[in-house]
Amino acid sequence: MSLEGKTAIITGAAGNIGSATVRLFAERGANVVAIDQPSSDFSSITGDGPNRASIIVQPADARYPDQVSAYVDTAMQRFGRIDIFFNNAGIIGPMKFIDDYTLDDFRTIMDINATGVFLGLKAVLPIMYQQTSGSIINTASVAGIAGSQGSIGYVASKHAVVGLTRAAALESAARNVRVNCIAPGPIAGPMIDSVDRGLGRYDAPDRMAYVPANRYGRPDEVARLVAFLGGDESGFCNGAVYTIDGAKTAEI
Ligand SMILES: NC(=O)c1ccc[n+]([C@@H]2O[C@H](COP(=O)([O-])OP(=O)(O)OC[C@H]3O[C@@H](n4cnc5c(N)ncnc54)[C@H](O)[C@@H]3O)[C@@H](O)[C@H]2O)c1
């Protein structure tokens, strides 16, 4: 599935899933504007690799409207259009039960995971409406579909991402603009490591047994789903939640 000639903005681009997606998009011929926090290490997307010259890195914090507008402006000035927006930046937040979860903890995670996604939609959708084309993929989680213990703010914020996706898709579908979200289960990398440490199962020999597939997903597997949803082959996919979770949410 070629992404030749497409321009994509990818947030959380220095992270585990984001960087795999930046690399795959570049390999498939897209121009990529890669966004992550100013303190991020972008070396996993700036080194040697296929078509890396098509990647522009721009530090920005997803919580601030002026920084969001700035990266959208960069994409427009450089490439003149935005075909795909992977609205992916997020944090897991503290692993605590509600009695210890502070208001600040809750506000911080909602600000990044929910308000950040809203700000991205608000900045990119008007451009896609003008183009009468575009595909947005928000990153929710299996925690946007069902609950889990020890991360109430994360669960609430990812349920919000599912709601933002559905509402934005309904407002956009007649203008040939698509808004979907992905709901990954555990994906091998630092985020699930910190969850497993928080839940005390990091060193358990059967650490992954709660996933029916008996393994964690890989970031490149998620990246391929994002490429499918971003590209033309998914033209009638809109307003949906795509789980990628080794059958985790298929369980009763
Ligand atoms: N890893 C998993 O198991 C898993 C499962 C389901 C959903 N997700 C979601 O996938 C997305 C990517 O997660 P990941 O696993 O790659 O984790 P990660 O921590 O490796 O990457 C997240 C990236 O988001 C960036 N980010 C955080 N706050 C930001 C902000 N305010 N502004 C800009 N960038 C910011 C971080 O710097 C980081 O590079 C997140 O939304 C996460 O909630 C991850």
The ligand as a Gaussian input file, in Angstrom:
#p B3LYP/6-31G(d) Opt

LIG

0 1
 N        2.040000       1.065000      24.398000
 C        0.853000       0.542000      24.614000
 O        0.728000      -0.590000      25.094000
 C       -0.369000       1.318000      24.222000
 C       -1.619000       0.666000      24.251000
 C       -2.752000       1.383000      23.894000
 C       -2.649000       2.717000      23.521000
 N       -1.427000       3.322000      23.515000
 C       -1.374000       4.719000      23.118000
 O       -0.521000       4.829000      22.009000
 C        0.020000       6.158000      21.956000
 C        1.519000       6.048000      21.777000
 O        2.038000       5.386000      22.914000
 P        3.456000       4.615000      22.911000
 O        3.243000       3.250000      23.374000
 O        4.162000       4.874000      21.644000
 O        4.144000       5.381000      24.138000
 P        5.435000       6.317000      24.156000
 O        5.506000       6.855000      25.537000
 O        6.599000       5.566000      23.616000
 O        5.053000       7.466000      23.122000
 C        4.181000       8.513000      23.435000
 C        4.781000       9.779000      22.863000
 O        3.876000      10.865000      23.120000
 C        4.671000      11.974000      23.451000
 N        3.918000      12.954000      24.240000
 C        3.481000      12.821000      25.508000
 N        2.923000      13.957000      25.925000
 C        3.012000      14.832000      24.893000
 C        2.629000      16.175000      24.720000
 N        2.030000      16.875000      25.698000
 N        2.861000      16.770000      23.525000
 C        3.489000      16.095000      22.529000
 N        3.875000      14.814000      22.641000
 C        3.647000      14.195000      23.812000
 C        5.822000      11.405000      24.258000
 O        6.937000      12.298000      24.305000
 C        6.107000      10.112000      23.537000
 O        7.127000      10.231000      22.566000
 C       -0.417000       6.844000      23.240000
 O       -1.547000       7.661000      22.988000
 C       -0.801000       5.677000      24.138000
 O       -1.732000       6.039000      25.116000
 C       -0.283000       2.657000      23.842000

